[in-house]
Amino acid sequence: MQQFLQKLKTQPVMSGTSTGQAFWHSSAEDRLFDSHSPVDGQLMARIYPTTREDYDQVVETARAAFREWRMVPAPRRGEIVRQMGDQFRHYKKDLGTLVSYEMGKSLQEGMGEVQEIIDICDFAVGQSRQLYGLTMHSERPDHRMYEQWHPLGVVGIISAFNFPVAVWSWNAMLAWVCGNVCIWKPSEKTPLTALACQQIIKDVLEQNEVPEGVSCLITGGPETGSWLAEDQRIALVSATGSTRMGKAVAKTVAGRLGRYLLELGGNNAIIISQHADLNVAIPAIVFGAVGTAGQRCTSTRRLIIHESIYEDVKQRLVKAYGQLRIGNPLDETNHVGPLIDQAAVAGYQSALFQIKEQGGRLLIDGEVLEGPTFESGCYVRPAIAEMPEQSEIVQHETFAPILYLLKYSSLEEAIELQNGVPQGLSSSVFTLNLREAERFLSAAGSDCGIANVNIGTSGAEIGGAFGGEKETGGGRESGSDAWKSYMRRQTNTINYGTKLPLAQGIKFEL
């Protein structure tokens, strides 16, 4: 990774486009912001944030590129995305390691995130030949009706730190095969992985003579994201992050009658039935709760356990947590890496305090870990808490490895607990009872965008549409027909006859 990182450091870390014909402007030194690794606290880079002048020039270049890119045949656009996928295959180890080091997730998860880019590239290639419309029969003689789909224009992508590259690719690869151009605003906490992705696809775009501005990168904090939300020139804003951020984006974009696609918070639950296979359930619970140090939108936050097996599950979990290894995520023997920064650690500590205040009982005490291995100050111990059913803290998403245990007596009660939070992203039930499984998946079951049986809440595949309901935002990315989010529908009627019959039998004589 060191050679790969050194190559990035020779590139300007500012706003610009993928092929390097950039819009770099001098920024004052006092505007620089630092990017530190949560793994060891080391300074990785100093970043120039995008100025408003930079931003406006990026948008205008993207708009000019769109006028050309939209006319490239969709299968040809797909071929270019296919070549990008090959580039990410080549750089999988380097980029995966950088993801792990900059964000703090385990090396296996970093590699898995790059694999998601590769997978969505493959999916998008096939999708480029399947941007289907419908044909309809007209009520008028000698008329034909059909619908077709056209690209929207400039797509703004605001991504979060926890999946610093995968979520960008879910949006960008589909947006590109649909004929759009993209402006990516990554999290200010993980800017280097974004720069790396731009450098990885640079040669592909240049070799295929893709117009400058099809893939753009801007950097900075919330203000930079607000420029995308406010800008009439941005046809679609796809935003991933907190519910608070999503509400602000939705309000702003809706105020100008623009389009938005939101992937926001999750407060995900697993129901453990008395009919569950606990040998399958326990590993799924533990990975869902501690994977990425509890910083996935699909992380397991709540465990709803049938009263007859509650004590058994509790004892198994305590034993499993005792085997967790916490430390440098680049060491593949470790299960849990650091939180992203000190603010996340403070949120974790606040949640532990509220658990005790609200009558909870910690089975596994949480703590901030100290010592040479944990020098960044971002490593914490995953915690498990037994909670009263109506606890306020359980209603909220804490982006940290804290698992809440709740007890139920009937499936209806369990589903009510599962659905009884403002968020609605991912959910799961472990049961070998067919009736219970089907009930959970029915209209009277889980109200989440993702509902699983005998697998955990984390680990979605790109073939299915990803997203959730309620305060999760309602957006859908990745597979299925999520491509429609990046296109506009047009209904066409063709009269190939010699007369002009009107719809609804209306007569108009001249």
N, C-alpha and C positions, 0 to 999 in steps of 0.2 A: 504494500500500500504506500510505502514511503516515496517510491519513484512516482507513483500516480499522483500523490498529493503534491509533490514538488512540481510536477507538470502543471497542476492547477494554479500553483502560486506564481507561475510565470504569466498567467493570464490576468487581465484587469477584472477585478471583482466589483462590478458596477452594473448599472442597467444596460441592456443592449439586446442584440439578437444572436441567433445561434451561429451564424457564419462569420462573426467577428468583425464585420464592417460596422463598427459600433457607433454609438452616439455619446461617446464618453465626454463628460465635461469635468472641469476641475471642481472639486468639492473641498471645502475648508477642512483642515485636519480635525477640528473640534466636532465635525459631524460624523466622523468615523465611529462605527460601533464594533465591539469585539465579539468574536465567536470562540467560546471556550468549550472544551470537551467535558461532559459530565463524568467521563471515565476517570480522568486523573487531574482535571482542573486546568490542563494546559491550554494556552492560547493557540488556537488553530489559524486564525486569520483576523485581519482588520478589514472591515467592509465599508465601502462608500455607499451610503444610501442613495437611492434614486432621487434626483431633484425633480421639481415639477416641470422644469424645462425638458429634462431628459424624458420624463414620462410622456409629455405631449408629442415629442418627436418619435418615440417608440410607437405610440398609437397611430400616428399618421403613416408611418412606414408599414405598420401591420395592415392598415386599411388599403394601402396601395398594393400590398402583396395579395390581399384577398381578391382583388379584382382579377388577378391573373390565376391564382390558385383554384378558384371556384370553377374555372373552365377546364382544368386538367381532369381527364376521365377518372372516375372513382377507382376503377381497378389499377390505374397507374399510380394514384395516390396510395393505394394499398400496397403496391410493390415497394414504394419508398419506405413505408412503415415496416414492411418485411425486412428490408435491409437494416433498419434501425434495430429490430429485434436481434439480428445477427451481431450487431455491434455490442448490444448489451450482453449477449452470450459471451463474447470475447472478454468483456470487462467485468463479468459477474463477480469474480473474487475481489477485485480491487474496489469496485463500487460497494459491494456488500460489506466489506471491511470498513470502508469510510462511513457508511450508514451506521454501522455498529459503534464506531468511535465517536462520531459527531452527535448521535442521538442517545446512545447508551443501551440499545437493545442487544440481546445476545447475538453472537456472530451467526448462528444458525438462522435467527430471525432476520438479520440483515441480508443474508444470502437469499432467504425466502422472499424478501421484499423485492429484490432484483428479479427473482424468478417471476414474480407477479407482473413486472414490466414485460418480460419476455412472453408470458402467457397472453397478456392483453394485446401485444403486437400480433401474435398468431391469430387471436380472435378477430382483431380489426381487419386483418388481411382478408379473411373470409367474408366479413361484414361488408367490405368494399364492393362485393359483387351481389349483395343482397339488400340494397337500400330500396326495398319494394314499396310500391304503391298498390292501389286497388283499382279495378274497373267496376263501374256500376251501369245498370240498364237505365236508360233515359225513358221518361214517360212520353217524350216527344218523338215522332217518327224521324228517321234519318239523322239522329243525334247520337253521339257517343259521349259518355262521361267517364272520367278517370281522375285519380289523384296522384300527385307526385310530390317528392320531398326535395327541398333546396337548402343549401347551407345558410346559416344565420348571418355570419360575418366574423367579427372579432369576439372571441371567447376569452373571458378573464377567469383565471384559475387561482384561487386562494387556498393554499394547502397548509396543513398543520404539521407540527414538529414530529408527531408520533409515527407517521408514515411519510417521511420526507420526500420520497420519490414515487412510491407506488400509486398514490392517489392522483398525483399529477398525470401519470401515464394512463390511468383509467379514463381521465377526461381527454387528455391531449390526443391519444391515438385514435379514439373514436371521432373526436372533433375534426382531426385532420382527414381521415378517410371520408368524412361527410362534406369536406370542402371548406372548412373554417380555418382561420388562423388563430393562434393562441398567444396570450400574454400571461406569463406565470409569475405570481407573487408568492414565493415560498415563505415559510415561517422565518422570522428574523433569528430564531434559535438554531436553525439548520440551513444556512445559506450555501455551504460548500457542496453539499450533495446535489443541490440544484444546479450550481455551476458545473459540476461534474457531468450531469446529464446533458447539459447544453454542449459541452465539449465532446461527449461521446457521439452525439448525433451530427456534429458539425460537418465531418467529412462526407457523410451520406447526403446531406442537403447540398453541399457544394458540388459533389460529383454528379448529382441529378439536376443541377441548375435550378434548384428550388428558389423562388424569389425571396430576397432578403425581407425578413419580417414575418415569415410564416410561424417561426418559433422565437418568442421573445421572453426575456427575463428582466424583472424589476425587483429591487431590493428595498427593505425598510420595514418600519413598524406598522401599526394599525392605520396611520395616516395614509400610507401608500395604498393599502387595501381599500380605504374609503374613496380614493380617486377612481378606482375601478367601479365601485358601486354607484357613484354619482354621475359617471360619464355616459352621456347619451350615445356615444360612439361604440360602447361595449354592448353587444347584443345579448350576451348571456354572461352572468357571473355565477360560477360554480364555487361555492365556499364550503370548506371543511373546517370545523373547529367547535368552539363552545356554543351552547344555546344562546348565551348572551350576545356573542358576536353575530350569530346567524340572524337573530331578531333585528339587529341594527342593519345588517345587509339587506334583509327582506324589506324592511320599511323604506330604506333609501331607494332600492331598485324598483319596488312597486310604485313609489312616488313618481317615478318617471315612466311608468308602464313598461319597464324592461322585464326581461326574464331572469329568473334565478333558480339555481339548483343547490339545495342545502343538504349537507350531511353533518349533523350536529351530535349532541351528547347522547350517551346511552347509559342506562341504569339496569343492566341486564341480569336476568334471573335464570337459575336452573331449578326445576322442580324434580325432586328425587322421590319417586313412588316407592311404596313398599314392594312393588314388583320389579324394581330396578336390578340390573346386574352391576353390583358395586365395584367389581373388578374393572369394569369399563368406565363407570361413572367417576371414580376417584381421580384417575389421571386427568380426565377431562376438566374436572372442577379445578384441580391444582393449576394446570396450564392456563385455564381461562382466568384465574384469579391473579397469578403471579407473572405470567408471560408479559414481556415488555414492561416489567415492574408495575403492572396494573394500569398502564397508560395507553391501552387500546380503547377505542370507542366501543368495541365489542367485549371488553373485559367482563368477567363474571363478578358482579358486585354483591348479589344476593343469592342465597341458597335456601330454598324452601323445601323442607324435609318432612316426610310423613312421620307422625309421632311414634309409630311402632318401630322405626329403625333409626330414630334420631340419635340415640346414644351411640349406636354402632358407627354411624357415619361420622359423628363428631370425633370419636376415638381414632378412626382411620385417618381423618384429616390431620389431627394433631400429630400422628405418627409420620404422615407424609411430609408435613411442613418441617418436621425435625430433620429430614433428609435433604432439605434444600441447601444448595451451596450458593452463597452470595459473593459477588466479586467482579473483577474485570470481565466485561462481556466478551472480550476477544479470546479469553480462555474458554474453550468449548466444554470444559468440565463444570463450569458454573451455570446455574439455572436462572439467576436473577442479577441484573445489572443495576445501574443507578437510576434515580429519577432525573429529569432533564435539567433541573436547576434548583437553586435555593428557594425560589418561590414555591415550587412544587413540594419541597420538603416542608415548608411552613404550612401548606394546605394539608399535608398528611398529618402533621402534629396537631393542627386545629381539629381535624376529624377525630383523632384519638381522644382529645379533651372532651369533645361533644359526646362521644360514645359513653364516657363515664358519667357525664352530667345528665344524660338522658336514661340512665338506668341500665346501660349495657354492661356485659361482663366479658372481659377479654380472655379468651382461651389461649391465644398466642399474643403476648404483649408486643406492641410495636415499639421501635426505638430507632433513632438515628445512629448508625454505626460509626465507630471511630477507630483510628489506627492507620498505619502506613498503607494498608490495602485500600482504605476508604478515604484517601486524602482530599478528594474533591468535596467531601461533605454532603454528597448527594445519595449515599447508599442508606437504605432503610430496611428494617426487618418486616417482611409480610406479616400482617396481623389477621386474626380471626376473632370476631366478636359475636356473642349471643345477644340478640336485641329484642326488646318488647315490640310487639307488632306495629304499634302506632308511632314509633320513634321518628322524629323529624329528620334526623340525619340519614335515615334509610331512603328518604324521598329524593335525595340529592346525589349527584355523581361526584365522587372524590377521585381525582385522577392519580390514584396510588394503590398499592397492593393491600387493600383492606376488604375482607370478606365478611358479610353479615349473615348470620344463621337465623332462620325463622322456622317455626313449626306449624304443620297443618294436619287436619284430620280427614278432610274430604277433598276430592279433586276440584270441586267447584270452589272451595275455599282457597285452594292453592292457586287456581287461575285468577281468582279475584285479587290475591296478594300480588301475583305476577303483574297483573294489569294496573294495579293501584298506584302507579307512579306517573309523573308527567312525561317521561321519556318512553319511546317505543321502538327501539332498534332491534336487538337480538334477544332470543329466548330459546329455552330448551326444556325438554322433559326426558327423564330417563325412566323407561318402563318397558317391560316385556308384554304388557297387557294391550292388545290391539284396540280395545274400546277406549282405553285411556289415551293412547296415541292419537287416534282419530278425533277424539273429543278436543284434544289440545290444538289440533290443526284445523278445527271447524270454525265457523263464523262465531260460535260461542266460546272459542278458546283464546289463544294468545292474540293480543291486539298489535303485535310487533310486525315490522316489515320482514323479519327473519324469524322463522320458527322451526326448530330442529328436534329430531327424535333420536335419542341415544348417541348424540354427539354434543359437544359443548357449544358455547355462544361465540367463540372465536374461530377464525380459520375459514372465512368465506372463500369460495372458488369464483374465478372471474366469469364463469359461464352463466351464473345467475345474477339478476339485477340486485345491486347492493343498496340498501337504504332502509329508512324507518319512518314511523308515523309520529304523530303528536309533536312534542318538542324536539324530536330528532329531525324534523324539517320536511319530511315527505319526499325528498329527492331520491332518484335512482341512478346509479352509475354502473359501469362495467357491462355485464352480460345481458342476455335476453333482448328486449327491444329498447334498452336504454339509449341507443343511438338516436332515437326520435327526439330526445331532449336537445340535441345539437342541430336540429333541422326545423324548417318551417314547412307546414303542409299547404299544398295548393290544389284546389279543386278545379278541374278543367272540363269544359263542355265544348264539343265540336259539332257544328252543323254542317253536314256534307250534302244536304238536300237543296232544293230550289225554292223552298218556302220558309217562312219564319213563324212557325207555331210557338206560342208562348206557354210557359208553365202554368199549371193550375187551370188550364182551359181558358185563359183570358183572351178576349178578342180585341184587337186594335186595328181598325180599318182606316186607311188613308184614301 
